[in-house]
Amino acid sequence: MSWTDERVTTLKKLWLDGLSASQIAKQLGGVTRNAVIGKVHRLGLSGRAAPSQPARPAFKAPRPARPAAASTIPAAPRRVVAAEPVAPAPVQVSAHQQPSVPVLRNEAPGSATVLTLGAHMCKWPIGDPSSDSFTFCGRRSSEGPYCVEHARVAYQPQQSTKKKGGATELARSLRRYI
């Protein structure tokens, strides 16, 4: 349908009454929401009497207060003490045996928080991030973001796969095209 003078007048009235573009399109009939938006833009109808906004609750409940610290003096940052390096016992792995997966254990809280975490500190998360006792490992990391122990868990060695026969694999892949 085309925009007649009567339809444009109705559009202006409904727009200034605060109806949405889709509501106006339904009342006019034969036009889409986007057609209404385009016509409103071309007519320069920017002001609205009552913009459509979702109803909001008048009262918002206050957040519970955080537990106050024992003293008002800010605590000094914790000093990170490097643990004695412990050499792992050598493990004999036979040619056909897969290397064992590192055992995940329940770790003691680390020594670093988000605020005290430095560039060369292990960034392995310990605990639930939503709890107050959440920490990071904090041990010295030489390469990458984790200490040696956590790097072994994070970066698993690539599992060796059986070598497939070259001619057999080539014949199998060519069968798709024959």
Secondary structure, 3 states (H helix, E strand, C coil): CCCCHHHHHHHHHHHHCCCCHHHHHHHHCCCCHHHHHHHHHHHCCCCCCCCCCCCCCCCCCCCCCCCCCCCCCCCCCCCCCCCCCCCCCCCCCCCCCCCCCCCCCCCCCCCECCCCCCCCECCCEECCCCCCCCEECCCECCCCCCCHHHHHHHCCCCCCCCCCCHHHHHHHHHHCCC
